[in-house]
Structure formats: C-alpha cells, structure tokens
Amino acid sequence: SEKRKLDIASCVFNVQTGLSYLARAALLSYGLTTGPCSRARTPENQRGCAFDVINTIDWFGWAAEFLIDIANSCPETYSDNIACAGAIVDIVSSGTSLSVTLDGMVSECKPSTRPSGTP
C-alpha cells in the first residue's frame, strides 16, 4: 500500500538521521573532555561547559527520538506506547534546544554598537 511505502521511507530516514545525531552526540561527548569543561574554572569556561553539556544532552535526545521512531516506522505494526515514548523524548530535546536558543537571543539580540549605516 501507499502508506506502507511511506513508512518504509520514514524508516530509512529515521535510521540515517538517528545515527547522524548519535555520531554528533558522541563527538560532543568527546569534546566534554577536551573543551571548556576540562579547562580552568573561569566564568567563560563554565558557561562554555554548560552549553557543551546541554548540547550533548540535546543531541542524544534527538538521536533517541529518531531511533525510537524506527520502532514504529519499520515494522508493519504501530504502538501507541512507542509513539508516547517518542513524544516524551521530543519534549526533553525541545526543552534543551530552547534553552540554548533563548540564551543566543539574549546575547545576540542587542542594539548595535556600530554607527548607523555601517555594514
């Protein structure tokens, strides 16, 4: 059926995307041992470390969401429990993404200090 073909396509993309997020999360995890978290405790390093930890949690969360979705898109059966688990992981991942985004808005959305008309 047409729906099954869409499920199979979704399965393939969920596998690819989930593994990509997982690889990124692994790289970020390694960065926790070599980046700001491993350096002297200055306010700048502490802030950088906090962002690295949040981003690592975020990427693992997105990986988990796509990997969970495999359980519903690959087999021919559907589970409300699996869909619920995916929704819960989505809330956690969205929350961590939102915290980093909001901080970016606060730090980047300030009046310009450049004179008017300069690039």
Jmol script that loads the backbone (N, CA, C; Angstrom):
load data "model"
ATOM      1  N   SER A   1       0.839  -1.188   0.000  1.00  0.00           N
ATOM      2  CA  SER A   1       0.000   0.000   0.000  1.00  0.00           C
ATOM      3  C   SER A   1       0.885   1.253   0.000  1.00  0.00           C
ATOM      4  N   GLU A   2       0.271   2.352  -0.321  1.00  0.00           N
ATOM      5  CA  GLU A   2       0.987   3.636  -0.365  1.00  0.00           C
ATOM      6  C   GLU A   2       1.487   4.027   1.030  1.00  0.00           C
ATOM      7  N   LYS A   3       0.669   3.785   2.061  1.00  0.00           N
ATOM      8  CA  LYS A   3       1.079   4.106   3.426  1.00  0.00           C
ATOM      9  C   LYS A   3       2.301   3.285   3.830  1.00  0.00           C
ATOM     10  N   ARG A   4       2.343   2.039   3.454  1.00  0.00           N
ATOM     11  CA  ARG A   4       3.492   1.179   3.804  1.00  0.00           C
ATOM     12  C   ARG A   4       4.758   1.689   3.133  1.00  0.00           C
ATOM     13  N   LYS A   5       4.630   2.142   1.891  1.00  0.00           N
ATOM     14  CA  LYS A   5       5.806   2.708   1.202  1.00  0.00           C
ATOM     15  C   LYS A   5       6.309   3.948   1.937  1.00  0.00           C
ATOM     16  N   LEU A   6       5.405   4.773   2.408  1.00  0.00           N
ATOM     17  CA  LEU A   6       5.805   5.959   3.173  1.00  0.00           C
ATOM     18  C   LEU A   6       6.450   5.563   4.499  1.00  0.00           C
ATOM     19  N   ASP A   7       5.908   4.516   5.136  1.00  0.00           N
ATOM     20  CA  ASP A   7       6.503   4.028   6.384  1.00  0.00           C
ATOM     21  C   ASP A   7       7.928   3.531   6.155  1.00  0.00           C
ATOM     22  N   ILE A   8       8.138   2.832   5.062  1.00  0.00           N
ATOM     23  CA  ILE A   8       9.481   2.314   4.752  1.00  0.00           C
ATOM     24  C   ILE A   8      10.448   3.473   4.501  1.00  0.00           C
ATOM     25  N   ALA A   9       9.996   4.473   3.755  1.00  0.00           N
ATOM     26  CA  ALA A   9      10.841   5.653   3.516  1.00  0.00           C
ATOM     27  C   ALA A   9      11.153   6.341   4.843  1.00  0.00           C
ATOM     28  N   SER A  10      10.149   6.480   5.696  1.00  0.00           N
ATOM     29  CA  SER A  10      10.355   7.086   7.011  1.00  0.00           C
ATOM     30  C   SER A  10      11.341   6.262   7.830  1.00  0.00           C
ATOM     31  N   CYS A  11      11.238   4.957   7.752  1.00  0.00           N
ATOM     32  CA  CYS A  11      12.153   4.062   8.457  1.00  0.00           C
ATOM     33  C   CYS A  11      13.598   4.332   8.031  1.00  0.00           C
ATOM     34  N   VAL A  12      13.816   4.386   6.735  1.00  0.00           N
ATOM     35  CA  VAL A  12      15.171   4.614   6.212  1.00  0.00           C
ATOM     36  C   VAL A  12      15.711   5.957   6.699  1.00  0.00           C
ATOM     37  N   PHE A  13      14.901   7.002   6.607  1.00  0.00           N
ATOM     38  CA  PHE A  13      15.362   8.324   7.034  1.00  0.00           C
ATOM     39  C   PHE A  13      15.539   8.402   8.545  1.00  0.00           C
ATOM     40  N   ASN A  14      14.689   7.707   9.310  1.00  0.00           N
ATOM     41  CA  ASN A  14      14.852   7.688  10.760  1.00  0.00           C
ATOM     42  C   ASN A  14      16.159   7.007  11.161  1.00  0.00           C
ATOM     43  N   VAL A  15      16.515   5.933  10.479  1.00  0.00           N
ATOM     44  CA  VAL A  15      17.787   5.247  10.768  1.00  0.00           C
ATOM     45  C   VAL A  15      18.949   6.187  10.465  1.00  0.00           C
ATOM     46  N   GLN A  16      18.943   6.778   9.291  1.00  0.00           N
ATOM     47  CA  GLN A  16      20.032   7.666   8.887  1.00  0.00           C
ATOM     48  C   GLN A  16      20.135   8.866   9.830  1.00  0.00           C
ATOM     49  N   THR A  17      19.019   9.511  10.119  1.00  0.00           N
ATOM     50  CA  THR A  17      19.038  10.700  10.956  1.00  0.00           C
ATOM     51  C   THR A  17      19.403  10.352  12.395  1.00  0.00           C
ATOM     52  N   GLY A  18      18.834   9.266  12.921  1.00  0.00           N
ATOM     53  CA  GLY A  18      19.156   8.853  14.286  1.00  0.00           C
ATOM     54  C   GLY A  18      20.635   8.559  14.466  1.00  0.00           C
ATOM     55  N   LEU A  19      21.219   7.862  13.485  1.00  0.00           N
ATOM     56  CA  LEU A  19      22.650   7.554  13.573  1.00  0.00           C
ATOM     57  C   LEU A  19      23.508   8.811  13.413  1.00  0.00           C
ATOM     58  N   SER A  20      23.067   9.739  12.579  1.00  0.00           N
ATOM     59  CA  SER A  20      23.802  11.003  12.427  1.00  0.00           C
ATOM     60  C   SER A  20      23.798  11.794  13.731  1.00  0.00           C
ATOM     61  N   TYR A  21      22.633  11.888  14.374  1.00  0.00           N
ATOM     62  CA  TYR A  21      22.557  12.574  15.663  1.00  0.00           C
ATOM     63  C   TYR A  21      23.395  11.850  16.712  1.00  0.00           C
ATOM     64  N   LEU A  22      23.381  10.540  16.679  1.00  0.00           N
ATOM     65  CA  LEU A  22      24.171   9.764  17.632  1.00  0.00           C
ATOM     66  C   LEU A  22      25.665  10.016  17.437  1.00  0.00           C
ATOM     67  N   ALA A  23      26.113  10.081  16.190  1.00  0.00           N
ATOM     68  CA  ALA A  23      27.521  10.376  15.907  1.00  0.00           C
ATOM     69  C   ALA A  23      27.890  11.765  16.414  1.00  0.00           C
ATOM     70  N   ARG A  24      27.008  12.731  16.190  1.00  0.00           N
ATOM     71  CA  ARG A  24      27.265  14.095  16.660  1.00  0.00           C
ATOM     72  C   ARG A  24      27.326  14.129  18.189  1.00  0.00           C
ATOM     73  N   ALA A  25      26.419  13.405  18.827  1.00  0.00           N
ATOM     74  CA  ALA A  25      26.417  13.351  20.291  1.00  0.00           C
ATOM     75  C   ALA A  25      27.719  12.739  20.808  1.00  0.00           C
ATOM     76  N   ALA A  26      28.221  11.725  20.115  1.00  0.00           N
ATOM     77  CA  ALA A  26      29.486  11.104  20.517  1.00  0.00           C
ATOM     78  C   ALA A  26      30.637  12.095  20.383  1.00  0.00           C
ATOM     79  N   LEU A  27      30.641  12.863  19.310  1.00  0.00           N
ATOM     80  CA  LEU A  27      31.681  13.881  19.135  1.00  0.00           C
ATOM     81  C   LEU A  27      31.599  14.935  20.232  1.00  0.00           C
ATOM     82  N   LEU A  28      30.394  15.350  20.550  1.00  0.00           N
ATOM     83  CA  LEU A  28      30.223  16.336  21.623  1.00  0.00           C
ATOM     84  C   LEU A  28      30.659  15.762  22.967  1.00  0.00           C
ATOM     85  N   SER A  29      30.385  14.484  23.193  1.00  0.00           N
ATOM     86  CA  SER A  29      30.815  13.840  24.439  1.00  0.00           C
ATOM     87  C   SER A  29      32.329  13.865  24.561  1.00  0.00           C
ATOM     88  N   TYR A  30      33.003  13.584  23.461  1.00  0.00           N
ATOM     89  CA  TYR A  30      34.462  13.649  23.466  1.00  0.00           C
ATOM     90  C   TYR A  30      34.910  15.084  23.755  1.00  0.00           C
ATOM     91  N   GLY A  31      34.201  16.042  23.185  1.00  0.00           N
ATOM     92  CA  GLY A  31      34.532  17.449  23.413  1.00  0.00           C
ATOM     93  C   GLY A  31      34.420  17.862  24.874  1.00  0.00           C
ATOM     94  N   LEU A  32      33.594  17.157  25.635  1.00  0.00           N
ATOM     95  CA  LEU A  32      33.481  17.474  27.059  1.00  0.00           C
ATOM     96  C   LEU A  32      34.798  17.228  27.788  1.00  0.00           C
ATOM     97  N   THR A  33      35.598  16.322  27.257  1.00  0.00           N
ATOM     98  CA  THR A  33      36.881  16.007  27.911  1.00  0.00           C
ATOM     99  C   THR A  33      38.018  16.889  27.418  1.00  0.00           C
ATOM    100  N   THR A  34      37.785  17.619  26.336  1.00  0.00           N
ATOM    101  CA  THR A  34      38.866  18.429  25.770  1.00  0.00           C
ATOM    102  C   THR A  34      38.520  19.910  25.678  1.00  0.00           C
ATOM    103  N   GLY A  35      37.268  20.265  25.854  1.00  0.00           N
ATOM    104  CA  GLY A  35      36.821  21.650  25.693  1.00  0.00           C
ATOM    105  C   GLY A  35      36.800  22.414  27.001  1.00  0.00           C
ATOM    106  N   PRO A  36      35.890  23.386  27.097  1.00  0.00           N
ATOM    107  CA  PRO A  36      35.827  24.251  28.281  1.00  0.00           C
ATOM    108  C   PRO A  36      35.636  23.493  29.596  1.00  0.00           C
ATOM    109  N   CYS A  37      34.990  22.342  29.560  1.00  0.00           N
ATOM    110  CA  CYS A  37      34.769  21.578  30.801  1.00  0.00           C
ATOM    111  C   CYS A  37      36.065  21.046  31.390  1.00  0.00           C
ATOM    112  N   SER A  38      37.106  20.928  30.567  1.00  0.00           N
ATOM    113  CA  SER A  38      38.379  20.381  31.046  1.00  0.00           C
ATOM    114  C   SER A  38      39.380  21.476  31.404  1.00  0.00           C
ATOM    115  N   ARG A  39      38.976  22.717  31.238  1.00  0.00           N
ATOM    116  CA  ARG A  39      39.898  23.837  31.480  1.00  0.00           C
ATOM    117  C   ARG A  39      39.648  24.477  32.853  1.00  0.00           C
ATOM    118  N   ALA A  40      40.470  25.485  33.157  1.00  0.00           N
ATOM    119  CA  ALA A  40      40.351  26.206  34.425  1.00  0.00           C
ATOM    120  C   ALA A  40      38.939  26.761  34.584  1.00  0.00           C
ATOM    121  N   ARG A  41      38.498  26.846  35.818  1.00  0.00           N
ATOM    122  CA  ARG A  41      37.130  27.276  36.101  1.00  0.00           C
ATOM    123  C   ARG A  41      37.007  28.801  36.066  1.00  0.00           C
ATOM    124  N   THR A  42      37.006  29.346  34.882  1.00  0.00           N
ATOM    125  CA  THR A  42      36.722  30.764  34.705  1.00  0.00           C
ATOM    126  C   THR A  42      35.239  30.888  34.349  1.00  0.00           C
ATOM    127  N   PRO A  43      34.642  32.060  34.538  1.00  0.00           N
ATOM    128  CA  PRO A  43      33.227  32.219  34.166  1.00  0.00           C
ATOM    129  C   PRO A  43      32.974  31.872  32.692  1.00  0.00           C
ATOM    130  N   GLU A  44      33.889  32.244  31.829  1.00  0.00           N
ATOM    131  CA  GLU A  44      33.730  31.948  30.398  1.00  0.00           C
ATOM    132  C   GLU A  44      33.764  30.440  30.141  1.00  0.00           C
ATOM    133  N   ASN A  45      34.712  29.734  30.769  1.00  0.00           N
ATOM    134  CA  ASN A  45      34.799  28.276  30.600  1.00  0.00           C
ATOM    135  C   ASN A  45      33.591  27.573  31.226  1.00  0.00           C
ATOM    136  N   GLN A  46      33.109  28.075  32.362  1.00  0.00           N
ATOM    137  CA  GLN A  46      31.938  27.464  32.985  1.00  0.00           C
ATOM    138  C   GLN A  46      30.705  27.609  32.093  1.00  0.00           C
ATOM    139  N   ARG A  47      30.558  28.777  31.485  1.00  0.00           N
ATOM    140  CA  ARG A  47      29.430  28.988  30.566  1.00  0.00           C
ATOM    141  C   ARG A  47      29.575  28.079  29.351  1.00  0.00           C
ATOM    142  N   GLY A  48      30.771  28.015  28.782  1.00  0.00           N
ATOM    143  CA  GLY A  48      31.014  27.143  27.636  1.00  0.00           C
ATOM    144  C   GLY A  48      30.776  25.686  27.980  1.00  0.00           C
ATOM    145  N   CYS A  49      31.191  25.287  29.170  1.00  0.00           N
ATOM    146  CA  CYS A  49      30.993  23.911  29.613  1.00  0.00           C
ATOM    147  C   CYS A  49      29.501  23.608  29.757  1.00  0.00           C
ATOM    148  N   ALA A  50      28.760  24.551  30.332  1.00  0.00           N
ATOM    149  CA  ALA A  50      27.315  24.349  30.488  1.00  0.00           C
ATOM    150  C   ALA A  50      26.656  24.155  29.128  1.00  0.00           C
ATOM    151  N   PHE A  51      27.039  24.957  28.159  1.00  0.00           N
ATOM    152  CA  PHE A  51      26.476  24.810  26.815  1.00  0.00           C
ATOM    153  C   PHE A  51      26.876  23.488  26.181  1.00  0.00           C
ATOM    154  N   ASP A  52      28.115  23.067  26.385  1.00  0.00           N
ATOM    155  CA  ASP A  52      28.550  21.775  25.843  1.00  0.00           C
ATOM    156  C   ASP A  52      27.747  20.623  26.439  1.00  0.00           C
ATOM    157  N   VAL A  53      27.498  20.687  27.746  1.00  0.00           N
ATOM    158  CA  VAL A  53      26.724  19.629  28.404  1.00  0.00           C
ATOM    159  C   VAL A  53      25.283  19.638  27.885  1.00  0.00           C
ATOM    160  N   ILE A  54      24.668  20.820  27.817  1.00  0.00           N
ATOM    161  CA  ILE A  54      23.289  20.926  27.323  1.00  0.00           C
ATOM    162  C   ILE A  54      23.198  20.435  25.884  1.00  0.00           C
ATOM    163  N   ASN A  55      24.146  20.844  25.044  1.00  0.00           N
ATOM    164  CA  ASN A  55      24.130  20.409  23.645  1.00  0.00           C
ATOM    165  C   ASN A  55      24.315  18.895  23.521  1.00  0.00           C
ATOM    166  N   THR A  56      25.163  18.324  24.366  1.00  0.00           N
ATOM    167  CA  THR A  56      25.361  16.868  24.333  1.00  0.00           C
ATOM    168  C   THR A  56      24.065  16.153  24.694  1.00  0.00           C
ATOM    169  N   ILE A  57      23.408  16.599  25.760  1.00  0.00           N
ATOM    170  CA  ILE A  57      22.116  16.017  26.145  1.00  0.00           C
ATOM    171  C   ILE A  57      21.110  16.181  25.014  1.00  0.00           C
ATOM    172  N   ASP A  58      21.097  17.357  24.425  1.00  0.00           N
ATOM    173  CA  ASP A  58      20.182  17.667  23.322  1.00  0.00           C
ATOM    174  C   ASP A  58      20.368  16.703  22.148  1.00  0.00           C
ATOM    175  N   TRP A  59      21.610  16.520  21.709  1.00  0.00           N
ATOM    176  CA  TRP A  59      21.872  15.649  20.558  1.00  0.00           C
ATOM    177  C   TRP A  59      21.567  14.189  20.867  1.00  0.00           C
ATOM    178  N   PHE A  60      21.866  13.737  22.092  1.00  0.00           N
ATOM    179  CA  PHE A  60      21.476  12.371  22.462  1.00  0.00           C
ATOM    180  C   PHE A  60      19.952  12.233  22.454  1.00  0.00           C
ATOM    181  N   GLY A  61      19.272  13.282  22.901  1.00  0.00           N
ATOM    182  CA  GLY A  61      17.812  13.261  22.888  1.00  0.00           C
ATOM    183  C   GLY A  61      17.243  13.161  21.494  1.00  0.00           C
ATOM    184  N   TRP A  62      17.780  13.965  20.572  1.00  0.00           N
ATOM    185  CA  TRP A  62      17.291  13.895  19.178  1.00  0.00           C
ATOM    186  C   TRP A  62      17.614  12.536  18.570  1.00  0.00           C
ATOM    187  N   ALA A  63      18.785  11.994  18.871  1.00  0.00           N
ATOM    188  CA  ALA A  63      19.122  10.651  18.375  1.00  0.00           C
ATOM    189  C   ALA A  63      18.108   9.645  18.903  1.00  0.00           C
ATOM    190  N   ALA A  64      17.801   9.735  20.194  1.00  0.00           N
ATOM    191  CA  ALA A  64      16.840   8.800  20.794  1.00  0.00           C
ATOM    192  C   ALA A  64      15.473   8.922  20.132  1.00  0.00           C
ATOM    193  N   GLU A  65      15.062  10.146  19.851  1.00  0.00           N
ATOM    194  CA  GLU A  65      13.740  10.314  19.228  1.00  0.00           C
ATOM    195  C   GLU A  65      13.666   9.614  17.875  1.00  0.00           C
ATOM    196  N   PHE A  66      14.665   9.816  17.031  1.00  0.00           N
ATOM    197  CA  PHE A  66      14.638   9.177  15.714  1.00  0.00           C
ATOM    198  C   PHE A  66      14.801   7.663  15.817  1.00  0.00           C
ATOM    199  N   LEU A  67      15.619   7.204  16.752  1.00  0.00           N
ATOM    200  CA  LEU A  67      15.794   5.763  16.927  1.00  0.00           C
ATOM    201  C   LEU A  67      14.517   5.117  17.483  1.00  0.00           C
ATOM    202  N   ILE A  68      13.815   5.834  18.353  1.00  0.00           N
ATOM    203  CA  ILE A  68      12.518   5.339  18.840  1.00  0.00           C
ATOM    204  C   ILE A  68      11.519   5.260  17.685  1.00  0.00           C
ATOM    205  N   ASP A  69      11.534   6.277  16.820  1.00  0.00           N
ATOM    206  CA  ASP A  69      10.602   6.290  15.688  1.00  0.00           C
ATOM    207  C   ASP A  69      10.816   5.102  14.746  1.00  0.00           C
ATOM    208  N   ILE A  70      12.012   4.546  14.743  1.00  0.00           N
ATOM    209  CA  ILE A  70      12.276   3.357  13.919  1.00  0.00           C
ATOM    210  C   ILE A  70      11.334   2.222  14.326  1.00  0.00           C
ATOM    211  N   ALA A  71      11.079   2.122  15.621  1.00  0.00           N
ATOM    212  CA  ALA A  71      10.233   1.034  16.124  1.00  0.00           C
ATOM    213  C   ALA A  71       8.799   1.131  15.621  1.00  0.00           C
ATOM    214  N   ASN A  72       8.375   2.322  15.192  1.00  0.00           N
ATOM    215  CA  ASN A  72       7.024   2.459  14.654  1.00  0.00           C
ATOM    216  C   ASN A  72       6.993   2.580  13.139  1.00  0.00           C
ATOM    217  N   SER A  73       8.073   2.994  12.529  1.00  0.00           N
ATOM    218  CA  SER A  73       8.039   3.174  11.070  1.00  0.00           C
ATOM    219  C   SER A  73       8.560   1.963  10.304  1.00  0.00           C
ATOM    220  N   CYS A  74       9.387   1.144  10.930  1.00  0.00           N
ATOM    221  CA  CYS A  74       9.955  -0.001  10.210  1.00  0.00           C
ATOM    222  C   CYS A  74       9.046  -1.238  10.202  1.00  0.00           C
ATOM    223  N   PRO A  75       8.530  -1.671  11.342  1.00  0.00           N
ATOM    224  CA  PRO A  75       7.639  -2.841  11.288  1.00  0.00           C
ATOM    225  C   PRO A  75       6.256  -2.460  10.752  1.00  0.00           C
ATOM    226  N   GLU A  76       5.466  -3.453  10.423  1.00  0.00           N
ATOM    227  CA  GLU A  76       4.128  -3.190   9.904  1.00  0.00           C
ATOM    228  C   GLU A  76       3.121  -2.888  11.001  1.00  0.00           C
ATOM    229  N   THR A  77       3.516  -3.050  12.245  1.00  0.00           N
ATOM    230  CA  THR A  77       2.609  -2.753  13.350  1.00  0.00           C
ATOM    231  C   THR A  77       2.978  -1.417  13.980  1.00  0.00           C
ATOM    232  N   TYR A  78       2.019  -0.800  14.633  1.00  0.00           N
ATOM    233  CA  TYR A  78       2.201   0.506  15.254  1.00  0.00           C
ATOM    234  C   TYR A  78       1.908   0.380  16.737  1.00  0.00           C
ATOM    235  N   SER A  79       2.661   1.078  17.558  1.00  0.00           N
ATOM    236  CA  SER A  79       2.465   1.022  19.000  1.00  0.00           C
ATOM    237  C   SER A  79       2.260   2.430  19.558  1.00  0.00           C
ATOM    238  N   ASP A  80       1.138   2.610  20.238  1.00  0.00           N
ATOM    239  CA  ASP A  80       0.893   3.896  20.902  1.00  0.00           C
ATOM    240  C   ASP A  80       1.925   4.148  21.995  1.00  0.00           C
ATOM    241  N   ASN A  81       2.383   3.086  22.655  1.00  0.00           N
ATOM    242  CA  ASN A  81       3.385   3.247  23.717  1.00  0.00           C
ATOM    243  C   ASN A  81       4.703   3.777  23.160  1.00  0.00           C
ATOM    244  N   ILE A  82       5.090   3.278  22.006  1.00  0.00           N
ATOM    245  CA  ILE A  82       6.324   3.761  21.376  1.00  0.00           C
ATOM    246  C   ILE A  82       6.146   5.208  20.948  1.00  0.00           C
ATOM    247  N   ALA A  83       4.999   5.527  20.375  1.00  0.00           N
ATOM    248  CA  ALA A  83       4.727   6.912  19.978  1.00  0.00           C
ATOM    249  C   ALA A  83       4.760   7.829  21.194  1.00  0.00           C
ATOM    250  N   CYS A  84       4.235   7.369  22.317  1.00  0.00           N
ATOM    251  CA  CYS A  84       4.254   8.153  23.555  1.00  0.00           C
ATOM    252  C   CYS A  84       5.694   8.389  24.015  1.00  0.00           C
ATOM    253  N   ALA A  85       6.516   7.346  23.981  1.00  0.00           N
ATOM    254  CA  ALA A  85       7.923   7.492  24.371  1.00  0.00           C
ATOM    255  C   ALA A  85       8.619   8.519  23.485  1.00  0.00           C
ATOM    256  N   GLY A  86       8.339   8.463  22.183  1.00  0.00           N
ATOM    257  CA  GLY A  86       8.927   9.440  21.266  1.00  0.00           C
ATOM    258  C   GLY A  86       8.496  10.855  21.590  1.00  0.00           C
ATOM    259  N   ALA A  87       7.232  11.030  21.952  1.00  0.00           N
ATOM    260  CA  ALA A  87       6.730  12.363  22.303  1.00  0.00           C
ATOM    261  C   ALA A  87       7.399  12.896  23.568  1.00  0.00           C
ATOM    262  N   ILE A  88       7.612  12.022  24.536  1.00  0.00           N
ATOM    263  CA  ILE A  88       8.274  12.440  25.778  1.00  0.00           C
ATOM    264  C   ILE A  88       9.717  12.849  25.505  1.00  0.00           C
ATOM    265  N   VAL A  89      10.420  12.056  24.717  1.00  0.00           N
ATOM    266  CA  VAL A  89      11.807  12.400  24.369  1.00  0.00           C
ATOM    267  C   VAL A  89      11.836  13.706  23.582  1.00  0.00           C
ATOM    268  N   ASP A  90      10.853  13.921  22.719  1.00  0.00           N
ATOM    269  CA  ASP A  90      10.765  15.160  21.947  1.00  0.00           C
ATOM    270  C   ASP A  90      10.635  16.374  22.864  1.00  0.00           C
ATOM    271  N   ILE A  91       9.836  16.254  23.919  1.00  0.00           N
ATOM    272  CA  ILE A  91       9.669  17.361  24.868  1.00  0.00           C
ATOM    273  C   ILE A  91      11.006  17.690  25.531  1.00  0.00           C
ATOM    274  N   VAL A  92      11.735  16.660  25.959  1.00  0.00           N
ATOM    275  CA  VAL A  92      13.027  16.884  26.622  1.00  0.00           C
ATOM    276  C   VAL A  92      14.014  17.532  25.645  1.00  0.00           C
ATOM    277  N   SER A  93      14.106  16.992  24.440  1.00  0.00           N
ATOM    278  CA  SER A  93      15.046  17.528  23.451  1.00  0.00           C
ATOM    279  C   SER A  93      14.683  18.953  23.051  1.00  0.00           C
ATOM    280  N   SER A  94      13.410  19.204  22.872  1.00  0.00           N
ATOM    281  CA  SER A  94      12.975  20.561  22.519  1.00  0.00           C
ATOM    282  C   SER A  94      13.295  21.540  23.637  1.00  0.00           C
ATOM    283  N   GLY A  95      13.149  21.080  24.880  1.00  0.00           N
ATOM    284  CA  GLY A  95      13.452  21.949  26.015  1.00  0.00           C
ATOM    285  C   GLY A  95      14.915  22.330  26.087  1.00  0.00           C
ATOM    286  N   THR A  96      15.800  21.369  25.843  1.00  0.00           N
ATOM    287  CA  THR A  96      17.229  21.692  25.885  1.00  0.00           C
ATOM    288  C   THR A  96      17.596  22.596  24.711  1.00  0.00           C
ATOM    289  N   SER A  97      16.998  22.376  23.556  1.00  0.00           N
ATOM    290  CA  SER A  97      17.257  23.243  22.402  1.00  0.00           C
ATOM    291  C   SER A  97      16.778  24.659  22.681  1.00  0.00           C
ATOM    292  N   LEU A  98      15.631  24.761  23.315  1.00  0.00           N
ATOM    293  CA  LEU A  98      15.057  26.066  23.604  1.00  0.00           C
ATOM    294  C   LEU A  98      15.943  26.869  24.539  1.00  0.00           C
ATOM    295  N   SER A  99      16.542  26.225  25.534  1.00  0.00           N
ATOM    296  CA  SER A  99      17.390  26.958  26.471  1.00  0.00           C
ATOM    297  C   SER A  99      18.603  27.561  25.780  1.00  0.00           C
ATOM    298  N   VAL A 100      19.212  26.817  24.870  1.00  0.00           N
ATOM    299  CA  VAL A 100      20.368  27.337  24.136  1.00  0.00           C
ATOM    300  C   VAL A 100      19.931  28.451  23.184  1.00  0.00           C
ATOM    301  N   THR A 101      18.792  28.276  22.531  1.00  0.00           N
ATOM    302  CA  THR A 101      18.277  29.283  21.603  1.00  0.00           C
ATOM    303  C   THR A 101      17.952  30.582  22.331  1.00  0.00           C
ATOM    304  N   LEU A 102      17.307  30.476  23.475  1.00  0.00           N
ATOM    305  CA  LEU A 102      16.964  31.681  24.234  1.00  0.00           C
ATOM    306  C   LEU A 102      18.212  32.421  24.704  1.00  0.00           C
ATOM    307  N   ASP A 103      19.227  31.684  25.134  1.00  0.00           N
ATOM    308  CA  ASP A 103      20.465  32.344  25.529  1.00  0.00           C
ATOM    309  C   ASP A 103      21.094  33.060  24.336  1.00  0.00           C
ATOM    310  N   GLY A 104      21.042  32.426  23.176  1.00  0.00           N
ATOM    311  CA  GLY A 104      21.563  33.070  21.972  1.00  0.00           C
ATOM    312  C   GLY A 104      20.819  34.359  21.662  1.00  0.00           C
ATOM    313  N   MET A 105      19.509  34.342  21.835  1.00  0.00           N
ATOM    314  CA  MET A 105      18.726  35.558  21.595  1.00  0.00           C
ATOM    315  C   MET A 105      19.140  36.666  22.558  1.00  0.00           C
ATOM    316  N   VAL A 106      19.309  36.320  23.823  1.00  0.00           N
ATOM    317  CA  VAL A 106      19.679  37.318  24.820  1.00  0.00           C
ATOM    318  C   VAL A 106      21.061  37.893  24.521  1.00  0.00           C
ATOM    319  N   SER A 107      22.002  37.043  24.145  1.00  0.00           N
ATOM    320  CA  SER A 107      23.364  37.536  23.922  1.00  0.00           C
ATOM    321  C   SER A 107      23.551  38.182  22.551  1.00  0.00           C
ATOM    322  N   GLU A 108      22.754  37.787  21.560  1.00  0.00           N
ATOM    323  CA  GLU A 108      22.943  38.311  20.202  1.00  0.00           C
ATOM    324  C   GLU A 108      21.985  39.436  19.826  1.00  0.00           C
ATOM    325  N   CYS A 109      20.825  39.489  20.425  1.00  0.00           N
ATOM    326  CA  CYS A 109      19.807  40.471  20.039  1.00  0.00           C
ATOM    327  C   CYS A 109      19.906  41.720  20.897  1.00  0.00           C
ATOM    328  N   LYS A 110      20.985  42.455  20.691  1.00  0.00           N
ATOM    329  CA  LYS A 110      21.230  43.692  21.416  1.00  0.00           C
ATOM    330  C   LYS A 110      21.335  44.819  20.401  1.00  0.00           C
ATOM    331  N   PRO A 111      21.087  46.031  20.839  1.00  0.00           N
ATOM    332  CA  PRO A 111      21.283  47.145  19.906  1.00  0.00           C
ATOM    333  C   PRO A 111      22.734  47.171  19.419  1.00  0.00           C
ATOM    334  N   SER A 112      22.892  47.468  18.156  1.00  0.00           N
ATOM    335  CA  SER A 112      24.226  47.505  17.568  1.00  0.00           C
ATOM    336  C   SER A 112      25.032  48.658  18.138  1.00  0.00           C
ATOM    337  N   THR A 113      26.313  48.399  18.311  1.00  0.00           N
ATOM    338  CA  THR A 113      27.209  49.456  18.776  1.00  0.00           C
ATOM    339  C   THR A 113      27.911  50.139  17.605  1.00  0.00           C
ATOM    340  N   ARG A 114      27.630  49.648  16.393  1.00  0.00           N
ATOM    341  CA  ARG A 114      28.229  50.253  15.201  1.00  0.00           C
ATOM    342  C   ARG A 114      27.461  51.517  14.813  1.00  0.00           C
ATOM    343  N   PRO A 115      28.154  52.470  14.243  1.00  0.00           N
ATOM    344  CA  PRO A 115      27.464  53.686  13.775  1.00  0.00           C
ATOM    345  C   PRO A 115      26.446  53.328  12.699  1.00  0.00           C
ATOM    346  N   SER A 116      25.369  54.066  12.666  1.00  0.00           N
ATOM    347  CA  SER A 116      24.303  53.823  11.687  1.00  0.00           C
ATOM    348  C   SER A 116      24.846  53.867  10.261  1.00  0.00           C
ATOM    349  N   GLY A 117      24.420  52.937   9.444  1.00  0.00           N
ATOM    350  CA  GLY A 117      24.806  52.907   8.041  1.00  0.00           C
ATOM    351  C   GLY A 117      26.070  52.124   7.751  1.00  0.00           C
ATOM    352  N   THR A 118      26.753  51.590   8.778  1.00  0.00           N
ATOM    353  CA  THR A 118      27.967  50.804   8.516  1.00  0.00           C
ATOM    354  C   THR A 118      27.594  49.336   8.411  1.00  0.00           C
ATOM    355  N   PRO A 119      28.305  48.589   7.553  1.00  0.00           N
ATOM    356  CA  PRO A 119      27.984  47.173   7.401  1.00  0.00           C
ATOM    357  C   PRO A 119      28.408  46.344   8.591  1.00  0.00           C
TER     358      PRO A 119
END
end "model"
wireframe off; spacefill off
backbone 0.3
color backbone group
